[in-house]
Amino acid sequence: MKQFIPITLACSLLLPAAYPLSVSAAPSKTIQSSHFYETAPIELSFEGTPFDLPKKPLYDRDTLLLPIKSFLDVFEVKGTWNNQTKTFTVTDGEVITKFQVGNKTMNIADEKIEMEVAPVVINGTLYVEAEAVITSIYCTANWLGKNQLDIQNYVEPTEDSQNSEYIPSDPFDPDVNYTIENI
């Protein structure tokens, strides 16, 4: 054991002399990222019926992001990607919604709504804030538990409506803050 330390020390001093580092190597680039994305262990359902997405949702800090194409495919809603402008357009009936990578403003039915997090492409998949995606297909969502999100069709409230499961305001109202909070 005593002989191992001096031999290791000698080798560590001799190797740099035998194999000097090249000073003319290309300068290294430091990549800085202010975002840390983690897989969201979320169980999704539509009006109580569970469904899975081929690409998993992510969290950007406390904001749930959905892989928009996978999500829209479940609901058979048309979505198109414009690579030139980095814009994704959702067409649900007559309602058109546009999301642009890096831009926190979504355009839905000619209204501009600010999102908490700008859409982002990760490993070739576009992720968009869950509230925005759900609103774009004229739905609402309720947290049923810490990791259970149930999505429902938006229903216009009536005066005699006793249904408290749905948000009693228009999902396209830009003055309403649509936030899904963790329980």
N, CA and C of each residue as an Amber inpcrd file, in Angstrom:
protein
   549
   0.8220000  -1.1860000   0.0000000   0.0000000   0.0000000   0.0000000
   0.8650000   1.2470000   0.0000000   1.9510000   1.2630000   0.7900000
   2.8130000   2.4280000   0.8470000   3.5140000   2.6650000  -0.4800000
   3.8270000   1.6040000  -1.2320000   4.5160000   1.7590000  -2.5160000
   3.5580000   2.2430000  -3.6000000   2.2570000   1.9870000  -3.4650000
   1.2660000   2.3550000  -4.4770000   1.1520000   3.8660000  -4.6170000
   1.1540000   4.5900000  -3.5170000   1.0000000   6.0440000  -3.5480000
   2.1620000   6.7140000  -4.2760000   3.4570000   6.3930000  -3.9790000
   4.5420000   7.0420000  -4.7100000   4.5330000   6.6930000  -6.2050000
   4.1670000   5.4600000  -6.5680000   4.1350000   5.0790000  -7.9930000
   3.0320000   5.8640000  -8.6930000   1.8810000   5.9780000  -8.0740000
   0.7700000   6.7350000  -8.6600000   1.1540000   8.1920000  -8.8120000
   1.8000000   8.7530000  -7.8130000   2.2260000  10.1380000  -7.8540000
   3.2500000  10.3490000  -8.9530000   4.1980000   9.4380000  -9.1140000
   5.2190000   9.5480000 -10.1570000   4.5850000   9.4760000 -11.5330000
   3.6500000   8.5630000 -11.7320000   2.9790000   8.4370000 -13.0370000
   2.1830000   9.6840000 -13.3670000   1.5250000  10.2560000 -12.3800000
   0.7190000  11.4420000 -12.6470000   1.5960000  12.6390000 -12.9810000
   2.8440000  12.6610000 -12.5130000   3.7540000  13.7460000 -12.8460000
   4.4390000  13.5210000 -14.1900000   4.7040000  12.2760000 -14.5700000
   5.4020000  11.9720000 -15.8090000   4.4880000  11.9820000 -17.0320000
   3.2470000  11.5510000 -16.9020000   2.3510000  11.4660000 -18.0650000
   2.1290000  12.8150000 -18.7440000   1.8960000  13.8990000 -18.0200000
   1.7260000  15.1770000 -18.7060000   2.9760000  15.5870000 -19.4890000
   4.1700000  15.2370000 -19.0010000   5.3990000  15.5800000 -19.7130000
   5.5300000  14.7450000 -20.9880000   5.1060000  13.4910000 -20.9340000
   5.1920000  12.6150000 -22.0950000   4.1310000  12.9530000 -23.1380000
   2.9740000  13.3960000 -22.6980000   1.8670000  13.7210000 -23.6090000
   1.3670000  15.1290000 -23.2980000   2.0930000  16.1460000 -23.7660000
   1.6790000  17.5150000 -23.4440000   0.3570000  17.8650000 -24.1350000
  -0.4150000  18.7190000 -23.4810000  -1.6650000  19.1900000 -24.0630000
  -1.3710000  20.1940000 -25.1520000  -2.1460000  20.1520000 -26.2080000
  -1.9760000  21.0790000 -27.3140000  -2.6350000  22.4020000 -26.9700000
  -1.8610000  23.4580000 -27.0500000  -2.3690000  24.7870000 -26.7580000
  -3.1420000  25.3250000 -27.9510000  -2.8640000  24.7960000 -29.1400000
  -3.5030000  25.3050000 -30.3400000  -4.8580000  24.6400000 -30.6130000
  -5.3800000  23.8910000 -29.6570000  -6.6790000  23.2410000 -29.8450000
  -7.7650000  24.2950000 -29.9780000  -8.8480000  23.9300000 -30.6520000
  -9.9660000  24.8540000 -30.8450000 -10.5280000  25.2570000 -29.4880000
 -10.9050000  26.5160000 -29.3390000 -11.4490000  26.9630000 -28.0560000
 -12.7510000  26.2210000 -27.7460000 -12.9210000  25.8840000 -26.4890000
 -14.1450000  25.1770000 -26.1060000 -15.2630000  26.1830000 -25.9090000
 -16.4870000  25.7270000 -26.1540000 -17.6600000  26.5700000 -25.9980000
 -18.4280000  26.1090000 -24.7740000 -18.7610000  27.0280000 -23.9220000
 -19.5720000  26.6980000 -22.7630000 -21.0250000  26.8990000 -23.1330000
 -21.8170000  25.8650000 -22.9370000 -23.2370000  25.9560000 -23.2270000
 -23.9510000  26.2180000 -21.9170000 -24.7010000  27.3150000 -21.8980000
 -25.4450000  27.6590000 -20.7000000 -26.9270000  27.4630000 -20.9720000
 -27.6030000  26.8580000 -20.0530000 -29.0310000  26.6530000 -20.1850000
 -29.7100000  27.0430000 -18.8850000 -30.7410000  27.8520000 -19.0130000
 -31.4760000  28.2560000 -17.8230000 -32.6690000  27.3330000 -17.5890000
 -32.8180000  26.3380000 -18.4470000 -33.9530000  25.4400000 -18.3340000
 -33.5110000  24.0200000 -18.0140000 -34.2880000  23.4060000 -17.1770000
 -34.0930000  22.0040000 -16.8740000 -35.4500000  21.3380000 -17.0470000
 -35.5560000  20.4700000 -18.0170000 -36.8080000  19.7980000 -18.2860000
 -36.7780000  18.4150000 -17.6460000 -37.8830000  18.0380000 -17.0380000
 -37.9630000  16.7050000 -16.4710000 -39.2740000  16.0600000 -16.9090000
 -39.2540000  14.7470000 -17.0430000 -40.4390000  14.0140000 -17.4390000
 -41.5190000  14.1970000 -16.3880000 -42.7230000  14.4550000 -16.8560000
 -43.8480000  14.6670000 -15.9470000 -44.5960000  13.3500000 -15.7530000
 -44.5890000  12.8200000 -14.5350000 -45.3090000  11.5680000 -14.2710000
 -46.8110000  11.8280000 -14.1420000 -47.4260000  12.1970000 -15.2420000
 -48.8270000  12.6080000 -15.2600000 -49.6960000  11.5270000 -15.8800000
 -50.8410000  11.2770000 -15.2570000 -51.8520000  10.4030000 -15.8440000
 -52.8880000  11.3110000 -16.4940000 -53.0660000  11.1570000 -17.8100000
 -54.0090000  11.9880000 -18.5440000 -55.2920000  11.2140000 -18.8010000
 -56.4230000  11.9380000 -18.7660000 -57.6970000  11.3210000 -19.1200000
 -58.5600000  12.3590000 -19.8240000 -59.5040000  11.8610000 -20.6300000
 -60.4720000  12.7300000 -21.2720000 -61.8470000  12.3230000 -20.7740000
 -62.4670000  13.2130000 -20.0170000 -63.7660000  12.9730000 -19.3970000
 -63.7990000  11.6190000 -18.6960000 -62.7110000  11.3260000 -17.9560000
 -62.6230000  10.1210000 -17.1480000 -61.9970000   8.9160000 -17.8330000
 -61.8090000   8.9670000 -19.1430000 -61.2140000   7.8460000 -19.8710000
 -59.7130000   8.0930000 -20.0480000 -58.8780000   7.2430000 -19.4490000
 -57.4180000   7.4460000 -19.5380000 -56.9000000   7.3110000 -20.9730000
 -55.8550000   8.0650000 -21.2590000 -55.1530000   7.9220000 -22.5370000
 -53.6740000   8.1990000 -22.3160000 -52.8590000   7.6300000 -23.1980000
 -51.4070000   7.8280000 -23.1360000 -50.9450000   8.5910000 -24.3600000
 -49.8360000   9.2540000 -24.2210000 -49.1900000   9.9210000 -25.3460000
 -47.9050000   9.1830000 -25.6730000 -47.5860000   9.0020000 -26.9690000
 -46.3350000   8.3180000 -27.3150000 -45.1000000   9.0670000 -26.8120000
 -45.1680000  10.3830000 -26.7950000 -44.1100000  11.2190000 -26.2250000
 -44.6230000  11.7190000 -24.8880000 -43.8140000  11.6270000 -23.8630000
 -44.2430000  11.9750000 -22.5100000 -44.2430000  13.4850000 -22.2720000
 -45.2100000  13.9720000 -21.4730000 -45.2040000  15.3880000 -21.0830000
 -43.9600000  15.7010000 -20.2580000 -43.6150000  16.9800000 -20.2180000
 -42.4490000  17.4400000 -19.4610000 -42.8510000  18.5790000 -18.5420000
 -42.0210000  18.8060000 -17.5490000 -42.1440000  20.0000000 -16.7130000
 -40.9910000  20.9350000 -17.0350000 -41.3060000  22.2050000 -17.1830000
 -40.3150000  23.2710000 -17.2160000 -40.5540000  24.0250000 -15.9140000
 -39.7640000  23.6950000 -14.9300000 -39.9820000  24.1520000 -13.5570000
 -41.3580000  23.6580000 -13.1110000 -42.3310000  24.5440000 -12.8890000
 -43.6610000  24.1300000 -12.4340000 -44.7070000  24.1310000 -13.5480000
 -44.2930000  24.3430000 -14.7730000 -45.2370000  24.4210000 -15.8850000
 -45.2380000  23.1190000 -16.6740000 -46.4290000  22.5460000 -16.8450000
 -46.5830000  21.3060000 -17.5960000 -46.5700000  21.6120000 -19.0900000
 -45.7150000  20.8960000 -19.8170000 -45.6250000  21.0330000 -21.2740000
 -46.0930000  19.7370000 -21.9200000 -46.8970000  19.8640000 -22.9760000
 -47.3760000  18.6900000 -23.7010000 -46.7320000  18.6280000 -25.0790000
 -46.4280000  17.4110000 -25.5460000 -45.9610000  17.2650000 -26.9260000
 -47.1710000  17.4860000 -27.8280000 -47.2290000  18.6470000 -28.4580000
 -48.4650000  19.0920000 -29.0940000 -48.9560000  18.1570000 -30.1960000
 -48.0680000  17.6540000 -31.0280000 -48.4980000  16.7770000 -32.1250000
 -49.1000000  15.4890000 -31.5830000 -48.4490000  14.8500000 -30.6230000
 -48.9780000  13.6250000 -30.0120000 -50.3270000  13.8810000 -29.3600000
 -50.4520000  15.0090000 -28.6700000 -51.6940000  15.3620000 -27.9890000
 -52.8210000  15.5660000 -28.9980000 -52.5620000  16.3230000 -30.0500000
 -53.6010000  16.5930000 -31.0530000 -54.0250000  15.3240000 -31.7810000
 -53.0860000  14.4130000 -32.0150000 -53.4210000  13.1490000 -32.6780000
 -54.4590000  12.3640000 -31.8770000 -54.3680000  12.3860000 -30.5510000
 -55.3400000  11.6900000 -29.7040000 -56.7420000  12.2390000 -29.9440000
 -56.8480000  13.5450000 -30.1400000 -58.1410000  14.1940000 -30.3100000
 -58.5170000  14.3800000 -31.7880000 -57.7010000  13.8420000 -32.6730000
 -57.9280000  13.9270000 -34.1230000 -58.1350000  15.3700000 -34.5820000
 -57.2580000  16.2440000 -34.0720000 -57.2710000  17.6580000 -34.4370000
 -56.0820000  17.9180000 -35.3510000 -56.3050000  18.7200000 -36.3800000
 -55.2730000  18.9990000 -37.3670000 -54.2500000  20.0110000 -36.8350000
 -52.9850000  19.6900000 -37.0440000 -51.9010000  20.5980000 -36.6900000
 -50.8760000  20.6170000 -37.8120000 -50.3690000  21.7940000 -38.1520000
 -49.3600000  21.9040000 -39.2140000 -48.1740000  22.7090000 -38.7180000
 -46.9850000  22.3260000 -39.1910000 -45.7290000  22.9390000 -38.7930000
 -45.1580000  23.7240000 -39.9590000 -44.7540000  24.9710000 -39.7200000
 -44.0710000  25.7810000 -40.7140000 -42.6280000  25.9120000 -40.2480000
 -41.7310000  25.1900000 -40.8910000 -40.3280000  25.1720000 -40.4720000
 -39.6480000  26.5210000 -40.6850000 -40.1020000  27.2630000 -41.6720000
 -39.4840000  28.5560000 -41.9640000 -39.7150000  29.5590000 -40.8270000
 -40.9480000  29.6170000 -40.3260000 -41.2760000  30.5760000 -39.2670000
 -41.2690000  29.9410000 -37.8780000 -41.0260000  28.6240000 -37.8170000
 -41.0360000  27.8710000 -36.5500000 -42.3780000  28.0510000 -35.8320000
 -43.4600000  27.9740000 -36.6250000 -44.8160000  28.1720000 -36.1190000
 -45.6230000  26.8950000 -36.2850000 -46.4050000  26.5680000 -35.2620000
 -47.3080000  25.4160000 -35.3100000 -48.7290000  25.9560000 -35.2700000
 -49.5550000  25.5370000 -36.2380000 -50.9320000  25.9990000 -36.3310000
 -51.8870000  24.8580000 -36.0230000 -52.8040000  25.1000000 -35.0920000
 -53.8340000  24.1290000 -34.7210000 -55.1380000  24.6040000 -35.3500000
 -55.7930000  23.6970000 -36.0880000 -57.0860000  24.0210000 -36.6830000
 -58.1200000  23.0650000 -36.1190000 -58.9970000  23.6000000 -35.2660000
 -60.0590000  22.8140000 -34.6540000 -61.3890000  23.4340000 -35.0740000
 -61.9760000  22.8580000 -36.1110000 -63.1880000  23.4460000 -36.6780000
 -62.8370000  24.7820000 -37.2960000 -63.5170000  25.8240000 -36.8430000
 -63.2540000  27.1620000 -37.3660000 -62.2400000  27.9360000 -36.5230000
 -61.8280000  27.3590000 -35.4040000 -60.8950000  28.0390000 -34.4950000
 -59.4620000  27.7060000 -34.9010000 -58.6700000  28.7440000 -35.1320000
 -57.2630000  28.5860000 -35.5110000 -56.3940000  29.1710000 -34.4090000
 -55.4220000  28.3740000 -33.9700000 -54.4920000  28.7970000 -32.9230000
 -53.0830000  28.6520000 -33.4490000 -52.2310000  29.6390000 -33.1680000
 -50.8330000  29.5940000 -33.6130000 -49.8920000  29.7280000 -32.4270000
 -48.8770000  28.8500000 -32.4410000 -47.8060000  28.8710000 -31.4480000
 -46.4930000  29.0120000 -32.1970000 -45.5880000  29.8290000 -31.6780000
 -44.2810000  29.9910000 -32.3080000 -43.1880000  29.6830000 -31.2890000
 -42.2130000  28.9090000 -31.7280000 -41.0950000  28.5380000 -30.8660000
 -40.4190000  29.8100000 -30.3450000 -40.2060000  29.8660000 -29.0320000
 -39.5260000  31.0030000 -28.4130000 -40.4100000  32.2040000 -28.1390000
 -41.6910000  32.1450000 -28.5060000 -42.6020000  33.2760000 -28.3380000
 -43.6850000  32.9060000 -27.3180000 -43.8020000  33.6700000 -26.2460000
 -44.7710000  33.3800000 -25.1940000 -46.2000000  33.7950000 -25.5500000
 -46.3960000  34.4520000 -26.6770000 -47.7290000  34.8870000 -27.0720000
 -48.3310000  33.8900000 -28.0500000 -49.5040000  33.3580000 -27.6980000
 -50.2390000  32.4870000 -28.6100000 -51.3620000  33.2970000 -29.2320000
 -51.7000000  32.9630000 -30.4440000 -52.8100000  33.6180000 -31.1240000
 -53.9220000  32.5930000 -31.2710000 -55.0760000  32.8680000 -30.6590000
 -56.2060000  31.9560000 -30.7370000 -57.4440000  32.7520000 -31.1180000
 -58.0430000  32.3640000 -32.2280000 -59.2410000  33.0500000 -32.7270000
 -59.0060000  34.5630000 -32.7760000 -57.8590000  34.9540000 -33.3100000
 -57.4590000  36.3550000 -33.4680000 -57.2620000  37.1080000 -32.1510000
 -57.1500000  36.4060000 -31.0430000 -56.8450000  37.0110000 -29.7420000
 -55.4320000  36.6050000 -29.3490000 -54.7050000  37.5210000 -28.7240000
 -53.3550000  37.2160000 -28.2430000 -53.4130000  36.9300000 -26.7530000
 -52.8330000  35.7960000 -26.3610000 -52.8200000  35.3950000 -24.9630000
 -51.3860000  35.0470000 -24.5780000 -50.9470000  35.5860000 -23.4400000
 -49.5950000  35.3190000 -22.9440000 -49.5530000  33.9800000 -22.2190000
 -48.5450000  33.1870000 -22.5170000 -48.3120000  31.9190000 -21.8250000
 -47.1840000  32.1250000 -20.8180000 -47.0800000  31.2300000 -19.8580000
 -45.9950000  31.2820000 -18.8720000 -44.6570000  30.9090000 -19.5010000
 -44.7080000  29.9360000 -20.4230000 -43.5020000  29.3840000 -21.0270000
 -43.6660000  29.3760000 -22.5430000 -42.6500000  29.7910000 -23.2560000
 -42.6850000  29.7690000 -24.7210000 -42.5520000  28.3280000 -25.2220000
 -43.1990000  28.0110000 -26.3520000 -43.0270000  26.6800000 -26.9410000
 -41.5520000  26.4030000 -27.2340000 -41.1680000  25.1290000 -27.1060000
 -39.7700000  24.7480000 -27.2700000 -39.6950000  23.4110000 -28.0040000
 -38.6750000  23.2650000 -28.8410000 -38.4350000  21.9960000 -29.5220000
 -37.3330000  21.2670000 -28.7550000 -37.6390000  20.0350000 -28.3170000
 -36.6810000  19.2140000 -27.5890000 -36.5890000  17.8710000 -28.3080000
 -35.4000000  17.5410000 -28.7700000 -35.1730000  16.2850000 -29.4970000
 -36.1700000  16.1000000 -30.6350000 -36.4470000  17.1720000 -31.3800000
 -37.3200000  17.0950000 -32.5470000 -38.8040000  17.1240000 -32.2400000
 -39.1820000  17.3060000 -30.9850000 -40.6010000  17.3400000 -30.5950000
 -40.9390000  18.7260000 -30.0670000 -42.0590000  19.2890000 -30.5530000
 -42.5060000  20.5930000 -30.0770000 -43.3440000  20.4150000 -28.8170000
 -42.9200000  21.0780000 -27.7380000 -43.6370000  21.0590000 -26.4710000
 -44.2360000  22.4460000 -26.2280000 -45.5270000  22.4400000 -25.8340000
 -46.2470000  23.6860000 -25.5950000 -46.9420000  23.5840000 -24.2370000
 -47.0500000  24.7100000 -23.5600000 -47.7020000  24.7790000 -22.2580000
 -49.0790000  24.0900000 -22.3100000 -49.3350000  23.2150000 -21.3470000
 -50.5590000  22.3970000 -21.3500000 -51.8300000  23.2380000 -21.4160000
 -51.9080000  24.2990000 -20.6230000 -53.1180000  25.1260000 -20.6230000
 -53.4120000  25.6650000 -22.0150000 -52.3890000  26.0950000 -22.7130000
 -52.5610000  26.6630000 -24.0440000 -53.0260000  25.6100000 -25.0430000
 -52.4220000  24.4330000 -24.9940000 -52.7970000  23.3550000 -25.9170000
 -54.2380000  22.9230000 -25.6670000 -54.5940000  22.7480000 -24.4020000
 -55.9450000  22.3070000 -24.0430000 -56.9790000  23.3550000 -24.4620000
 -56.6770000  24.6240000 -24.2400000 -57.5720000  25.7000000 -24.6490000
 -57.7140000  25.7490000 -26.1670000 -56.6430000  25.4290000 -26.8890000
 -56.6780000  25.5140000 -28.3520000 -57.6690000  24.5390000 -28.9810000
 -58.0430000  23.4860000 -28.2640000 -59.0380000  22.5460000 -28.7900000
 -60.3740000  22.7190000 -28.0710000 -60.5550000  23.8860000 -27.4650000
 -61.7970000  24.2730000 -26.8080000 -62.1820000  23.2960000 -25.7020000
 -61.2050000  22.9840000 -24.8700000 -61.4200000  22.1080000 -23.7100000
 -60.9460000  22.8130000 -22.4520000 -61.2770000  22.2190000 -21.3180000
 -60.8030000  22.6860000 -20.0170000 -60.1560000  21.4930000 -19.3280000
 -59.5360000  21.7400000 -18.1950000 -58.8730000  20.6500000 -17.4700000
 -59.0090000  20.8460000 -15.9740000 -59.0570000  19.7290000 -15.2760000
 -59.1100000  19.7250000 -13.8170000 -58.0730000  18.7550000 -13.2880000
 -57.3610000  19.1610000 -12.2420000 -56.4660000  18.2450000 -11.5540000
 -57.3120000  17.4100000 -10.6150000 -57.2470000  16.0950000 -10.7640000
 -57.9980000  15.1880000  -9.8960000 -57.1480000  14.7220000  -8.7270000
 -55.8880000  14.9140000  -8.8210000 -54.9190000  14.5500000  -7.8000000
 -53.6010000  15.1700000  -8.2080000 -52.5720000  14.9010000  -7.4600000
 -51.2710000  15.5140000  -7.7340000 -50.7700000  15.2160000  -9.1470000
 -51.0060000  14.0180000  -9.6530000 -50.4960000  13.6250000 -10.9710000
 -51.5880000  13.1490000 -11.9160000 -52.8280000  13.5990000 -11.7110000
 -53.9330000  13.1820000 -12.5630000 -54.6240000  14.3980000 -13.1430000
 -54.5510000  14.5290000 -14.4690000 -55.1630000  15.6550000 -15.1550000
 -56.2740000  15.1400000 -16.0570000 -57.5040000  15.6070000 -15.8000000
 -58.6430000  15.2060000 -16.6130000 -59.0520000  16.3690000 -17.5100000
 -59.1770000  16.0900000 -18.7890000 -59.5390000  17.0870000 -19.7870000
 -60.9990000  16.8700000 -20.1590000 -61.7460000  17.9770000 -20.2950000
 -63.1600000  17.8900000 -20.6560000 -63.4790000  18.8700000 -21.7620000
 -64.5080000  18.5370000 -22.5360000 -65.0250000  19.4820000 -23.5130000
 -65.5580000  20.6950000 -22.7690000 -65.3200000  21.8560000 -23.3230000
 -65.8640000  23.0730000 -22.7260000 -67.3590000  23.0870000 -22.9900000
 -68.1370000  23.3990000 -21.9750000 -69.5880000  23.4810000 -22.0970000
 -70.0040000  24.8860000 -21.6960000 -70.7550000  25.5360000 -22.5760000
 -71.2620000  26.8670000 -22.2530000 -72.1820000  26.7490000 -21.0440000
 -71.9630000  27.5360000 -20.0150000 -72.8480000  27.4570000 -18.8400000
 -74.2280000  28.0380000 -19.1560000 -75.2000000  27.4980000 -18.5080000
 -76.5560000  28.0380000 -18.6260000 -76.9540000  28.5500000 -17.2510000
 -78.0010000  29.3220000 -17.2020000 -78.4270000  29.8930000 -15.9280000
 -78.8060000  28.8110000 -14.9200000 -79.3970000  27.7200000 -15.3970000
 -79.8240000  26.6690000 -14.4830000 -78.7990000  25.5460000 -14.3680000
 -77.5980000  25.7700000 -14.8900000 -76.5640000  24.7380000 -14.8730000
 -76.0560000  24.5030000 -13.4550000 -75.9930000  23.2580000 -13.0580000
 -75.4550000  22.8780000 -11.7520000 -74.0840000  22.2330000 -11.9010000
 -73.5690000  22.2180000 -13.1220000 -72.3040000  21.5380000 -13.3970000
 -71.1450000  22.4360000 -12.9890000 -70.4630000  22.0810000 -11.9200000
 -69.3500000  22.8880000 -11.4340000 -68.0040000  22.3620000 -11.9160000
 -68.0210000  21.3080000 -12.7490000 -66.7610000  20.7410000 -13.2250000
 -66.0910000  21.6050000 -14.2800000 -66.8470000  22.4480000 -14.9470000
 -66.3160000  23.2240000 -16.0510000 -66.0690000  24.6640000 -15.6440000
 -65.0740000  25.2630000 -16.2500000 -64.7680000  26.6680000 -15.9760000
 -65.9370000  27.5080000 -16.4750000 -66.5310000  28.3580000 -15.6380000
 -67.7260000  29.0950000 -16.0370000 -67.4330000  30.3370000 -16.8770000
 -66.2630000  30.4200000 -17.4830000 -65.9530000  31.5700000 -18.3280000
 -65.5030000  31.0830000 -19.6970000 -65.5380000  31.9700000 -20.6470000
 -65.1500000  31.6590000 -22.0110000 -63.6480000  31.3780000 -22.0630000
 -63.2270000  30.2070000 -22.5750000 -61.7910000  29.8920000 -22.5850000
 -60.9820000  30.7850000 -23.5190000 -61.6510000  31.5640000 -24.3530000
 -60.9310000  32.4630000 -25.2490000 -60.8350000  33.8820000 -24.6970000
 -61.3430000  34.1040000 -23.4990000 -61.3200000  35.4190000 -22.8820000
 -59.8940000  35.7590000 -22.4740000 -59.2470000  36.7520000 -23.1230000
 -57.8510000  37.0720000 -22.8120000 -57.6630000  37.6920000 -21.4260000
 -58.7600000  38.1180000 -20.7710000 -58.6430000  38.7160000 -19.4500000
 -58.6390000  37.6870000 -18.3280000 -58.8430000  36.4140000 -18.6820000
 -58.8620000  35.3650000 -17.6690000 -57.5240000  34.6350000 -17.6920000
 -56.9560000  34.4390000 -16.5180000 -55.6700000  33.7330000 -16.4110000
 -55.9640000  32.2430000 -16.2710000 -55.6230000  31.4600000 -17.2890000
 -55.8680000  30.0360000 -17.2680000 -54.6400000  29.3300000 -16.7490000
 -54.6860000  28.9320000 -15.4980000 -53.5500000  28.2800000 -14.8720000
 -53.9890000  26.9610000 -14.2670000 -53.2970000  25.8940000 -14.6170000
 -53.5420000  24.6150000 -13.9950000 -52.5590000  24.5250000 -12.8380000
 -53.0750000  24.4210000 -11.6370000 -52.2050000  24.4030000 -10.4620000
 -52.0640000  22.9970000  -9.9510000 -50.8680000  22.6810000  -9.4820000
 -50.6470000  21.3700000  -8.8570000 -51.3270000  21.3320000  -7.5000000
 -51.8380000  20.1910000  -7.1790000 -52.4990000  20.0170000  -5.8850000
 -51.5020000  19.4600000  -4.9010000
